[in-house]
Amino acid sequence: MSGIYNGVQSHIKQIYPSAMYVHCSAHILNLVISKSCGVRPIMNCLSLIGEIRDFFIHPKRKNVLSHKILNSSNDTTKKTLKRSCATRWIERYHAVHDFLELFEFIVESFSEISEWNDNDTSGKAQRLQKSILDGEFIISLLILSKGFGFGLPLSKHLQKVDIDLKLATRLADETLEEMKCFRNNAENSFKKIYTAAHDLAAQFQVEIIMPRVIGRQVHRMNIQSKSTEEYYRISIFNPYMDSYITELEQRFVNHKIKLNNFQSLFDTEENEDKFIQLADDYKDDLEFTNHSLLSTEYKLWQRRLKNMGKKPENALQAMTVCNKEMYPCVFKLLQILATIPVSTASNERSFSNLKRIKTYLRNSMTEARLNGLAMMSIHKDEQCLTVDAVLEELGKTKRK
C-alpha cells in the first residue's frame, strides 16, 4: 500500500500527482503500542493473560469462574474474561482492565480447580496461579493498565468520521505531552503503581521481592538497585514508557510534516510563504494562482481569524466561518484538508460487516440485495429507516 515505487499510493500519484498519502493514524497508534510492549516482562504478562483466558474457555472451568463472580459481594460489572485481540493492540486494554478487575476471582477459581482429580487440569491451574501470584506479573499488569489507558481515548477519537489531520495531530501531541510529564515524574508516578501492586499482592499473602542480582546475567534484568521499588521502576516502568513515548513521537512526525503548510490556514501569525507554497501545490484546484491576489486573500483571512473570539480547531469548523465568495482559495484549501483521510477505520468496519453478512446461507444473493443488507448493517444507528418508510417503498414496486 505505502510503497513509493509499486505501492497503491505510487499508482494513484501517477494519475493524480497532488494526491497526498497519509498512513492510517489508528494503525500507527496500533504499531506504537505493539512496539512498546516489546519489554520482556510486559510481553510475558500479555502472553499469560491470553493463556489464562484460553484456559477458562472450557465450559466446566468457565462455570467455576462465573459462580465465583456471581456469589461475590463485590459490585463488579465484568462477568467474563475478554479475548486479547491479535491485531488491534489498543483493544487489549479491555482484556487487561477486565483481568485486573476479576483478579481475585481468577485466583479463587484456580484454587478450586487445582483440587480436581484431573491431573492435567489441576496441574495447569496450579502453574497458572503461581505465575500470576508473582510480583513481576502484578507490577507489569498495573503498568499495562496505565499505559493502555493513555492510548485508548486517542484511539477512539482517531476512528471518528469528522476528525481531520490537524485535530488528529493535536490530540496525538496532547497525549504525548501527558505521557512525557508522567515519565519525567517517574518516581512519584511509579510509586502509585507500586503501592497499588503491593496492596493487591498483600490480599493473597504475596510479597513483592527483588530478584537475585549477580555479577553477570544474560537472561533477565540484572540492575543494581537500593530497593525493590527502584528495581522494578528501572527494569520495567522506565523502558516501557520510554519505548511508548519514542514510538509515538517518531511515528506521528510524518503527519506533522504533511500538516506543516496547512497550519498557515489557522495561525494568526504571518505565514504567507507557507500559504503560497500550499497554494502552488494545489494550483490546479484553485480559482486563481496569482501570488499577489493570494497574498491579499491571505491577509484578509488573517484579519478574519484575529477578529474571532475563538479560533477554529479543525477544517470543518473553519469552513463554517469562511465565506466562500470572500476567500475562495482559503475555502478550497480547507476543503482539501477536511477530505484528507486520517484513518481507514470506516472502510475496515465495512469489511468486518461483509464477513458477517455474506455467510454460506446467503452466498447466492444478488449484488443489489448484498448492498442493501450491508448498508443496513453498517448504518444501523441511523434513525431515518422506519417500518412505514419500508412499506411505502414496497408499495411503489410493481406486483409480480
N, C-alpha and C positions, 0 to 999 in steps of 0.2 A: 504493500500500500504506500509506504513512505519512501520507497527507493527513488533516488534522484535520476536514475537512468531508465530503469524498466518498471518502476512502480506506477501505480494508478495515477499518482499526482503528476508524474512526468508526461503521461499521455494526455491528461487534461490540460496541462500548461501548453502543449503543442497547439491545441485548438484555442484556448483562452489564456494568453500569456500573462494577463494581470490577475488570474485566479491565485488565491493565497491558500497554501496548505497549512492547516493547523491541526496538530496532533490532538486527539480527543483528551480533554482535560481530566475527565473521570478515569480514563485509562492511565494517564500519567500519575494521578494520585494512587491508583492501584499499584503501579510499579514502585512508587515511593515506599508504600507500606510493605510491599513484598520484599524489597531490598533491605529495609530497616530491620526486618525480622530475621536477618541472617546471623545475628548474635546467637551463639550456640545455646545458652540456657533458654532464650526466648524461643528458639526453634524447637528445642526439646519439649518445652511447655505446650506449644501448639500441637505438636505431634501426639503428646499424651492426652490432651483434651479430645482430639479426634478418635484416639483409640478407645477412650472411655465411653464416648458417645456410641461407637460401634458395639461396644460390649453390652450396652443397655438397649440395643435394638431388639434383641431376643425377647419375645413376649413375656416369658416367665420372669426374667430379670427386670424387665421394664415394669412389671406389676409390683415388684418389691419396692422400686423407687417411687412409683406412683402412690402406693399405700403410705410410705413414709411422709410424702408431701401432704397428702390429704388428711392424715391423722395428726399433723403438726398444728401447734397453736400459732405459728408464725403466719403473718398475712402476706405470704408470697404470691405473686401473680403468675409466676412461672410454674408450669406443670411438667415440662419435659426438657431434655437437652436438645439444642438445635444443632443441625449439621454444620460443620465448618466448611464453608464454600471453597471449592478447589481453585476457582479463578478470581472471584470478586473478594479481594482480601479485606476490604472495609466491612463486608458482611460478617466477617469473623468477629467483629465487635459484639454482635448479639450472642454468638456462641460463647465467647469469653465472659460476657456480662452474666448470661444465664448460668454458666458453670459456677461462677463466683457466688451467685445468689443461692444456688442449690448445693453448695459445697458441703454443708452439714449433712444433708440428706444422702448425698453420694457416699460419704464416709460411713454413715449408718447402714446403708444398703450393702456396702462391701463387707461390713462386719457380719451381717446376717447371711449373705451368700457364701462367705468363707466357711460357714458351718455346714454347708450342704454335703451330701455324700458323694456327689460328682467331683472326683478329684481334679479334673481339668478345670472346671468352672471355679471351684473353691480356691484352687491354687492361683488361678489368674486373678481372682478377686483380691486375694492377699497381696499379690505382687503389685497390682494397681493401687491398692490402698496405701501400701508402703511408699509408692512413688509420689503420690500427691501429698502425703504427710511428711513432706521434706521442705526444709527451709528455702532452698533454692527455687523449688517449684512455686511455693506460695508467693515469694517475692516477685518472681517472674510473672505470675498471674496478675498481680496487682499493678505491676509496671505496664503490662499489656493493656489492661483495662483503662489505665490513664492515657496511654499513648494512642490507642484507637479512639478514645473519646475526643482527642484533638481533631482527628481526621473525619469523624462522622458528620458533623454539621457541614463541613466543606463539601463532602461527597454529595450530600443531599441537595445543596444549592447548585452544584455543578450539573446536576441532572434536570434542573428546571428548564422549561421551554422558553422562558422570557429572559434568560441570562445572556449577556454579551461578553465579548472578550475583555472589555475594560473592567466590568464588575467581577468577572472570574479572577482576573489578575489581582484586583484589590483584596478580594476575600482570601486568596492564597497568601498575599503579603501579610494580612492581619493574623492569619493562623501561624505563619512563620514567626512573626514578631512575638506572639504569645508563647510559642514554644521556646524561642531563644531566651525570653525572660524566665521561663520555667527552668531551663537548663542552666542559665547563669546563676540562678539561686539554688544550685543543686543540693547543697547541704540541707536547707530548710525544706525544699521540695521532696527530697527523698526521705527526710525524717518522718514526714506524714505517712508516706507509703510504708516505711519500715515499721512504724508504730501500729498501723492497721494490720500488717502481716504478723507482727508479734502477738497482737490480740487474737487474731484468727487462729494462729498456731497454739496459743495457750488454751483455747477451748478443747483441744484434743491432746493436751499434755505433751505437746511437741516443742522442743527447744530449738531455736534457730542458732546454729553454731557455724563457726568459720571452718572451712575445710583445712586439712593439714597442709601446711606450706613447707616445701623442701627447697633444697638448693637448685635443683634442675627439674623442670616439669614441662612436658610437651603435649599432654592430652587434655589439660584444663587450665584455667586461670591460676597463676601462681604469684599473686600480688602480696607484697609485704604491706601489712596494714596494722593499725593500732587497735581496731575494734571490728566486731562483726558487721556493724552498720557501715563502716567505712569500706570494708572489703566488698560487700555487695553493691555499694554505690559505685565503686571504681570498676568492678568487674562486669556488672550488668547494666545498671542505670545509665551511666555516662556513655558507654559505647552505643547503647540503643538510641538514646536521644541524639547523640552526635550524628549517627548514621541517618536518622529520621530527618534532622534539620538539613544536613548536607544534600541528601537526595531531593528534598522538597525545593531547596534553593536552586539546585542545578537544573532540575527537570522543568521548572516553570520559567527559566530565563529566556527561552525562545519565544514564549508568549509575550514577554515584556519587549523583546526586540521588535516583534511584529506590531505591537501596540504603540511603539515609540512615536511615529509620526501622527497617528490618530489622536494621541494625547493632546496635540495642539488644539483640537476642537473643544477641549474642556478647560484648558488653562486660561486664567485671566491675565497671566503674564504674556509678554510678547514672544511668540514663537512663529514668526512669519516664515522663516526659512523652512521649517518643518512642514508648515501648511502648504507652501509652494511645491515642495518635494512630493508631498502626498497627492496634490492635485496633478502633478506631472505623471505620477504612477497610474492614475485613473483618468487620464485626459480623454480617453475615448468615451467615457460615461458622463462627462461634464458638459454643461451648456456652453461654456467658453473656457479658453486656456490662456488668455492674455494675462501676463503676470501683473500688470498694472491694475486691471479690473479685479483679479483675485486678491491682490493686496488691499484694495479698497473694501471689498466684501468682508475680508477677514477682520479688518479694523472695526467695521460696523458690528460684526458678530462679537468681537471682544467687548465693545461698549455694551452690547445687549447682556452679556454674561455678568459684567461688573454691576449693572443696574439691578440684577436679580438678587433677591434676598437669599435664596438657597440655590446653589449650583446643581445642575442635573447630575445624577450618579451614573447613568448609563445612556446608551444611544437612544433608546426608546423615550426616555424622559426628555432628552434634549430635542428630539423631533417634535414633541408636543409644544415646545416653546419657540421652535424655529420656523419663522414664516417662509414658506416655500418660494413665494414671489420675491421676497426681500433678500433672502440668502439662498439662491438656487444651488450653488456649488456646495455650500456647507451642508444643506439638507441632503443632497445626493451622497456626500461622503458619510454622513451619519447613517443614511440608509444602508450603505455598503457595510459599515461597521456592524450594524444590527443584524445583518444577514450572514456574517462570518460565523460558522458553527463553532460552538465551544465544546460540545461533546456529541457522541453518536448514541446516547442513551435511548432516545426515542426510536431510532432505527432498530437497535438491538432488542427493544421490547417487542417490536413487531415480529422479529424472528422467533422469539420465545412464544408469542401468541400463535404463530403459524404452526409450531410444533404441537401445540395443544389442540388446535382446530382440525388440522388435516390428519386425522387418525385413519387407520385402515378401514374403518366403517364408512368414512367419507372420502375415500380415495378416488371415487369416480365422479365427484361433483363437478359442475361446470365452473368456469372461471368467474362468472358473474356471482354465483352463489358463494364461492370462496371469498371473493372480495367483500361481499355483504356481511358474511359472518366475521371476517377479520375486522372490518370497521366497527361492528357492534361490540366485539371483544376488546379492541384497543381503546375505543372511546366509550367505555361502559359508564363512565362518570357523567357523561353528558345527559342533561335533563330534557332535551328537546324531543326525544323519542317517546311517544305515548301510545297507548293502545288505540285511541281514536285516530291518531295520525296514520298508524299502520292500516287500520280498517279502511280509512279514506283512500289510501294509496291502492289497496287491493280492489276497492270498488271502481277505480278508474280503469283497471285492466279488463280486457275482453274475456268473456266466458268461453271456455273451450266447447 
